[in-house]
């Protein structure tokens, strides 16, 4: 049940959820030029990531990387958290498929909250651009960081992890 759209539109949909105010405020700062959050994310070196606490049980993983070929990727899913993937700079494709249609590559890692799945034909692809937000629930296998066309590019993003119990 992935939800995709612009930050402003999704924020309107979740406006009645008071516990998400801090999350959306953080994302607004991430996309607004020259804020502390935006500057911190855009100054990250390729391959770096940093965990940032937003609320007592909600955190973000700020990161930078180069997009890769589909063949060099795997699907992942999470049980404890909903991923809110938000692009600060660059663009990428995120492949999405229901986990029932995916073949397991490695069993669930309880400590790090992920399962991995093999690349499977028939997934949907979502092209993410600056300001796009994608919410991925436990049934949504997802493969982020896929390059667009044949050209790799540097991406800056943040992934907010919200406990499933909050939805």
C-alpha positions in Angstrom: 0.0 0.0 0.0 2.7 2.5 -0.9 1.8 6.2 -0.8 3.7 8.5 -3.2 3.5 12.2 -3.8 4.9 15.6 -3.2 5.7 16.5 0.5 3.1 19.2 0.6 0.3 17.0 -0.7 1.1 14.1 1.7 1.4 16.4 4.6 -2.2 17.6 3.9 -3.4 14.0 4.0 -1.8 13.4 7.4 -2.7 16.8 8.9 -5.0 15.2 11.5 -2.2 13.0 12.8 -0.6 15.3 15.5 2.2 12.9 16.1 3.5 13.5 12.5 3.9 17.3 12.9 7.6 16.8 13.9 8.2 14.5 11.0 6.8 16.9 8.4 8.6 19.8 10.0 11.9 17.9 9.7 11.2 17.1 6.1 10.4 20.7 5.3 13.7 21.7 6.8 15.5 19.0 4.8 14.2 20.5 1.5 14.5 24.2 2.4 17.8 25.7 1.2 20.4 26.7 3.9 18.5 25.3 6.9 20.7 23.3 9.3 19.1 20.0 8.2 19.4 20.8 4.5 23.1 21.9 4.9 23.9 18.8 6.9 22.4 16.4 4.4 23.9 18.1 1.3 27.4 18.2 2.9 27.5 14.4 3.3 30.1 12.5 1.3 29.0 9.7 -0.9 28.3 6.5 1.0 27.9 8.4 4.3 24.8 8.1 6.5 23.8 9.6 9.8 21.0 8.6 12.2 18.9 11.6 13.6 16.3 11.3 16.3 13.1 13.1 15.5 10.9 11.9 18.4 11.3 9.2 21.1 10.5 6.3 18.7 10.9 8.1 15.3 14.3 8.6 13.6 15.7 9.5 10.2 18.7 8.1 8.3 20.2 10.9 6.3 22.4 9.6 3.4 24.2 10.2 0.2 25.1 7.6 -2.5 25.4 7.0 -6.2 22.5 5.3 -8.0 23.2 1.8 -9.3 22.0 -0.7 -11.9 18.9 -2.7 -11.2 21.0 -5.9 -11.5 23.2 -4.8 -8.6 20.2 -4.4 -6.2 17.9 -6.4 -4.0 14.4 -5.7 -2.7 14.0 -5.1 1.0 11.1 -4.9 3.4 10.6 -4.0 7.1 8.4 -5.3 9.8 8.7 -2.8 12.7 8.9 0.4 10.7 7.2 2.3 7.8 9.8 3.9 5.6 9.2 7.5 4.6 11.8 8.0 1.8 12.3 11.6 0.9 14.6 12.9 -1.9 16.5 16.1 -1.0 18.6 16.3 -4.2 19.1 14.1 -7.3 16.7 11.6 -8.8 16.3 7.8 -8.6 14.0 5.0 -9.3 12.5 2.9 -6.5 11.1 -0.4 -7.5 8.1 -1.6 -5.5 6.3 -5.0 -5.3 4.1 -6.7 -2.8 6.3 -9.1 -0.7 4.0 -12.0 -1.6 5.3 -11.8 -5.2 9.0 -11.8 -4.2 11.4 -14.6 -3.7 13.4 -14.4 -0.4 17.1 -13.8 -0.7 17.7 -13.8 3.1 15.4 -14.3 6.0 14.2 -11.5 8.3 17.0 -9.9 10.3 15.1 -9.0 13.5 17.9 -6.8 15.0 18.2 -4.6 11.9 14.5 -5.0 10.8 14.8 -6.1 7.2 14.3 -9.0 4.8 16.0 -9.1 1.4 14.4 -10.4 -1.8 15.7 -11.2 -5.3 15.0 -8.9 -8.3 11.7 -10.1 -9.7 10.1 -9.0 -13.0 6.7 -7.3 -12.7 7.5 -4.7 -10.0 6.3 -1.1 -10.3 8.9 1.7 -10.6 8.5 5.1 -9.1 10.7 7.9 -10.3 11.7 10.0 -7.3 12.8 13.6 -7.8 13.6 16.4 -5.3 10.7 16.9 -2.9 9.1 13.5 -3.6 8.0 11.4 -0.6 7.3 7.7 -0.7 5.7 5.9 2.3 6.5 2.1 2.3 4.6 -0.2 4.6 5.7 -3.7 5.7 4.0 -5.4 2.7 5.9 -3.2 0.3 9.1 -4.7 -1.0 11.2 -1.9 -2.2 14.5 -1.4 -4.1 15.7 2.2 -3.8 18.7 3.8 -5.4 18.2 2.6 -9.0 19.7 4.8 -11.6 17.6 6.4 -14.3 18.5 5.3 -17.8 22.2 4.3 -17.9 23.6 7.2 -16.0 24.5 7.0 -12.3 24.1 10.1 -10.2 24.6 11.3 -6.7 21.5 11.3 -4.5 20.9 13.0 -1.1 18.0 11.7 0.8 16.6 11.0 4.2 14.6 8.0 5.2 12.3 8.6 8.2 11.5 5.4 10.2 8.1 5.5 11.9 6.9 2.5 14.0 4.0 0.7 12.3 2.0 1.1 15.5 1.8 4.9 14.7 -0.3 4.3 11.6 
